[in-house]
Amino acid sequence: MSHNSFGHLFRVTTWGESHGPAIGCVVDGCPPRLPLSEADIQPWLDRRRPGQSRFTTQRQEPDTVRILSGVFQGQTTGTPIALQIDNVDQRSKDYGDIAERFRPGHADLTYELKYGIRDFRGGGRSSARETAMRVAAGAVARLVLGAGVRIRAALVQLGPHGIDRTRWDWDAVTANPFFCPDPVAAMAWEEYLDSVRLAGSSCGAVIEVVAEGVPPGLGAPIYAKLDADLAGALMGINAVKGVEIGDGFATAALAGEANADELHMRDGVVEFASNHAGGILGGISTGQPVVVRFAVKPTSSILAPRASVDRQGREVEVMTKGRHDPCVGIRAVPVGEAMVACVLADHLLRQRAQNPDAPAIPQLPRP
């Protein structure tokens, strides 16, 4: 098994390394006759693109996407869609010092133990550079989902500093370099991350993704639960160390009465009084917004010397050179959106295949 693909009916396979000539992906299972061009994909890639502020890596990659197959006369054909982005600003010489050394916190050691060989230039296949293709695939997934499903993400914690949810403003997310929904917190984060960056250190982050307009019925018992697939997809993003759905770990502190999302009827339609479950019950979407959060660890590439070993088994010190994000969680925001979009598109196609006559909104008889 290749282990470079995810999804079932909407299936994405990525390829390429950080310092190779290009990176790319193949999106298979996209329905035919959907309008698609590079212009539909590029805006999403531009949100993730490096070098847009002093708070991200200064590697200058335009991330210009090309469609190589699967589109004819501006429409998808139902055949595999191949997408490619050329790498144009590699600086492989920055990694010469760690060719024989394993960087703490990176996948250097595990790739060596698994394969007996590793591409040490920028981390090779384990680099976050690969996530650009997930964002490209997510753009296709959004077309499958349609305009009725809206997926947005925001960075809600930077290092130890969280947001004030009473100030949540989706418009603020596009107005600061952190994708932060709290404009006051965003201003404070600039000073904090400047200090982290100037010290040659790094910090982690928490990202929240909200998908609105998700129809009920997506997901299936028991081994195709929507929340399980979402968690797996988000855990597959580089540097992610935790995922929670809805209130997540906070539900452990709640009583059953507080945690239960009570049901009511309004105009013949079921309504929920709250959404502690994050829009998923029993692994199946309820029709409420799907809410998921994921935690990203501090960037492992830092200037401070760290104890490690080399390929000969000698103890050494490693100091990572090159251009790196002081907080890789910032650019993980559009990546998280894309992964949620891909999972939802996959489950939407599964639901249509198994249960094509299911109503979009659950209707119950009036009492």
C-alpha positions in Angstrom: 0.0 0.0 0.0 1.3 3.4 -0.9 -0.1 5.4 2.1 -0.1 8.6 0.1 -3.8 8.6 -0.6 -6.9 9.3 1.5 -10.6 9.2 0.8 -12.8 6.6 -0.8 -15.2 8.0 -3.5 -13.4 11.4 -3.5 -9.8 10.2 -3.3 -6.7 12.4 -3.2 -3.1 11.2 -3.8 -0.2 13.6 -3.3 3.4 13.3 -4.5 6.6 15.3 -4.4 9.2 16.6 -1.9 10.0 20.0 -0.5 13.1 20.5 -2.6 12.2 18.4 -5.6 11.3 20.0 -9.0 7.6 20.0 -8.2 4.8 18.8 -6.0 1.4 17.5 -7.1 -1.7 15.6 -6.5 -4.3 13.5 -8.3 -8.0 14.0 -7.4 -10.0 10.9 -8.4 -13.8 10.5 -8.1 -14.7 14.1 -8.8 -18.1 14.2 -10.6 -18.2 15.3 -14.2 -19.4 18.7 -15.6 -18.3 20.8 -12.7 -16.8 24.1 -13.8 -13.1 24.1 -12.9 -10.0 26.2 -13.9 -6.8 27.2 -12.3 -8.5 30.4 -11.2 -10.9 28.4 -9.0 -7.9 26.8 -7.1 -5.3 29.6 -7.0 -7.1 31.9 -4.4 -7.1 29.1 -1.8 -3.4 28.4 -2.5 -2.6 32.1 -2.1 -4.0 32.1 1.5 -1.5 29.4 2.4 1.5 30.7 0.3 4.7 31.3 2.3 6.5 34.6 2.6 3.5 36.8 3.0 4.4 38.3 6.4 7.3 38.3 8.8 5.5 35.7 10.8 5.9 32.9 8.2 8.9 31.3 6.3 10.5 33.7 3.9 10.8 31.0 1.2 9.3 32.7 -1.9 7.1 30.2 -3.7 4.3 31.6 -5.9 2.5 28.2 -5.7 1.1 28.6 -9.2 -1.1 25.6 -9.9 -1.5 23.9 -13.3 -4.2 21.5 -14.2 -2.7 18.6 -16.2 -5.7 16.4 -16.7 -9.4 15.8 -15.9 -10.7 19.1 -17.3 -11.9 19.7 -20.8 -13.4 23.0 -22.1 -13.6 24.3 -18.5 -15.5 21.4 -17.0 -14.4 18.3 -15.1 -14.7 15.1 -17.1 -15.1 12.6 -14.3 -11.6 11.3 -14.9 -8.6 11.8 -12.6 -7.7 15.5 -12.1 -3.9 16.0 -12.0 -2.6 19.2 -10.4 1.0 20.4 -10.2 3.0 23.2 -8.5 6.6 23.8 -9.5 9.1 24.4 -6.7 11.1 27.5 -7.6 12.9 28.8 -4.4 14.7 25.8 -2.9 17.9 26.4 -1.0 19.1 22.9 -0.4 22.6 24.0 0.8 20.9 25.2 4.0 20.5 21.5 5.0 24.0 20.2 4.3 24.9 20.3 8.0 22.1 17.9 8.9 22.6 15.4 6.1 24.1 13.0 8.7 22.3 14.3 11.8 18.8 13.8 13.0 16.9 17.0 14.0 14.9 16.6 17.3 11.2 16.9 16.8 11.4 16.1 13.0 10.7 12.9 11.1 14.4 12.5 10.2 15.0 9.6 12.6 11.8 7.8 11.9 12.2 8.0 8.1 15.7 6.7 8.4 14.6 3.8 10.6 11.7 2.9 8.3 13.3 3.3 4.9 17.0 3.3 5.5 17.2 6.5 3.4 15.8 10.0 3.7 15.7 13.2 1.7 17.3 15.6 4.1 16.6 18.7 2.0 13.9 20.6 3.9 12.5 17.3 5.3 11.7 15.9 1.8 8.3 14.2 1.9 7.7 15.0 5.5 7.9 18.8 4.8 4.8 21.0 5.3 5.4 22.0 1.7 3.3 18.9 0.7 0.2 20.5 2.3 -0.1 22.9 -0.7 -1.5 20.1 -2.7 -4.1 19.3 0.0 -5.2 22.9 -0.3 -5.5 22.5 -4.1 -7.5 19.3 -3.7 -9.7 21.1 -1.1 -10.6 23.7 -3.8 -12.0 20.9 -6.0 -13.8 19.4 -3.0 -15.6 22.7 -2.4 -17.0 22.5 -5.9 -18.3 19.0 -5.1 -19.9 20.3 -1.9 -21.6 23.2 -3.7 -22.2 26.8 -2.5 -24.5 25.7 0.2 -21.7 24.4 2.4 -19.4 27.0 3.8 -16.1 26.0 5.5 -14.1 28.5 7.4 -11.3 28.3 9.9 -9.6 30.6 12.4 -6.6 30.4 14.6 -8.0 30.6 18.2 -4.8 30.1 20.2 -1.2 31.1 19.6 1.2 29.6 22.0 -0.4 30.1 25.5 -2.5 33.0 24.3 -6.1 32.4 23.4 -8.8 34.6 22.0 -11.8 36.2 23.6 -14.8 34.4 22.0 -17.1 37.3 22.8 -15.1 39.3 20.2 -15.3 36.7 17.5 -15.6 38.3 14.1 -15.2 36.3 10.9 -14.3 39.4 9.0 -11.3 39.9 11.2 -9.8 36.6 10.0 -8.8 38.1 6.7 -7.6 41.4 8.2 -4.6 40.2 10.1 -1.7 37.8 9.4 -2.8 35.2 11.9 -6.3 34.3 10.6 -7.4 35.4 14.0 -11.1 36.2 14.6 -10.4 38.4 17.6 -8.8 41.7 16.4 -7.6 42.6 19.9 -5.8 39.3 20.4 -4.3 39.6 16.9 -2.6 42.9 17.9 -1.2 41.3 21.0 0.0 38.2 19.1 2.2 40.4 16.8 4.4 41.4 19.8 4.4 37.9 21.2 5.4 36.2 17.9 8.0 38.9 17.2 9.7 38.0 20.4 9.6 34.3 19.6 10.9 34.9 16.1 13.7 37.1 17.1 14.8 34.6 19.7 15.1 31.9 17.0 12.4 29.9 18.8 8.9 28.8 17.9 5.4 28.2 19.3 2.3 26.1 18.7 -1.3 27.0 17.9 -4.9 25.8 17.9 -7.1 26.1 14.8 -10.9 25.8 14.8 -12.7 24.8 11.6 -16.5 25.4 11.2 -18.4 23.8 8.3 -21.9 25.3 7.9 -24.6 23.9 5.7 -23.5 20.3 6.1 -26.5 18.1 5.3 -27.6 15.5 7.9 -26.8 11.9 7.2 -23.1 12.2 6.3 -21.0 9.4 7.9 -21.9 5.9 8.8 -21.7 3.4 11.7 -19.4 2.1 12.8 -16.1 2.3 11.0 -16.9 5.1 8.7 -17.9 7.7 11.3 -17.7 11.3 10.0 -15.9 12.5 13.1 -13.4 9.7 12.9 -12.5 10.5 9.3 -12.2 14.2 10.1 -9.9 13.4 13.0 -7.8 11.1 10.9 -7.5 13.7 8.1 -6.6 16.5 10.4 -4.1 14.3 12.3 -2.5 13.7 9.0 -1.5 17.3 8.7 2.2 17.9 9.5 2.9 18.8 13.2 -0.7 18.2 14.4 -0.8 16.5 17.8 -4.4 16.6 18.8 -8.0 16.9 17.4 -11.3 17.4 19.1 -14.9 17.5 17.8 -17.4 20.0 19.2 -16.6 20.7 22.9 -14.1 17.9 22.7 -12.1 17.3 25.9 -14.1 20.0 27.7 -17.1 17.7 27.7 -15.4 15.5 30.3 -16.0 18.3 32.9 -19.7 18.6 32.0 -22.7 16.9 33.6 -24.9 14.9 31.3 -27.6 17.5 31.6 -25.3 20.2 30.4 -23.7 18.2 27.6 -27.0 16.9 26.0 -28.0 18.9 23.0 -31.8 19.1 23.6 -34.2 18.7 20.7 -37.2 20.8 19.8 -39.7 21.1 16.9 -40.2 24.3 15.0 -42.4 24.4 11.9 -42.1 20.7 11.5 -38.3 20.7 11.6 -36.1 19.3 14.3 -33.9 22.0 16.0 -31.1 21.7 18.5 -30.9 23.9 21.6 -27.0 23.7 21.6 -24.2 22.1 19.7 -21.8 20.5 22.2 -21.5 17.5 19.8 -20.1 19.7 17.1 -22.7 18.7 14.5 -22.0 14.9 14.7 -23.9 12.2 16.7 -23.1 8.5 16.4 -20.6 9.4 13.7 -23.4 10.9 11.5 -23.9 14.6 10.7 -26.9 16.2 12.4 -27.4 19.2 10.0 -25.8 21.5 12.5 -22.5 23.2 11.9 -19.6 20.8 12.1 -17.0 22.1 14.5 -13.5 20.7 14.9 -10.3 22.0 16.4 -6.8 20.7 16.1 -3.5 21.5 17.9 -0.2 22.1 16.1 3.0 21.7 17.9 5.8 24.3 17.9 7.9 24.3 14.7 10.7 21.9 15.3 13.2 23.9 13.2 14.8 26.3 15.7 18.1 28.1 16.1 18.8 26.9 19.7 21.2 24.0 19.7 19.5 20.7 20.7 21.1 17.4 21.7 20.8 14.6 19.1 22.7 11.8 17.4 24.0 11.2 13.9 23.8 8.3 11.6 27.0 6.8 13.1 25.4 6.8 16.6 27.5 9.6 17.9 25.9 12.2 20.2 25.9 15.7 18.5 24.3 19.1 18.7 21.9 20.2 16.0 21.0 23.8 15.1 18.6 24.1 12.2 19.4 26.7 9.6 17.2 27.8 6.7 13.9 29.6 6.4 11.2 28.4 8.8 7.8 29.4 10.2 8.1 30.6 13.8 4.5 29.2 14.1 3.6 26.6 11.5 0.1 26.7 12.8 -0.6 30.0 11.0 -0.4 28.5 7.5 -2.2 25.3 8.8 -5.5 27.3 8.9 -6.2 26.9 5.1 -4.9 23.4 5.2 -7.4 22.5 7.9 -10.2 23.9 5.8 -9.1 21.9 2.8 -8.9 18.6 4.7 -12.4 19.1 6.1 -13.7 19.9 2.6 -12.1 16.7 1.2 -13.6 14.6 4.0 -17.1 16.2 3.6 -17.0 15.8 -0.2 -16.1 12.1 0.2 -18.9 11.5 2.6 -21.4 13.4 0.5 -20.6 11.2 -2.5 -20.9 8.1 -0.3 -24.3 9.2 1.0 -25.6 9.9 -2.5 -24.4 6.5 -3.6 -26.0 4.5 -0.7 -29.0 6.7 0.1 -29.8 8.9 -2.9 -33.4 9.6 -1.8 -32.5 10.9 1.6 -34.1 14.3 2.3 -31.8 17.3 2.7 -33.6 18.4 5.9 -35.1 15.8 8.3 -38.9 16.3 8.4 -40.9 14.8 11.2 -44.7 14.6 11.4 -46.3 17.3 13.5 -47.7 16.1 16.8 
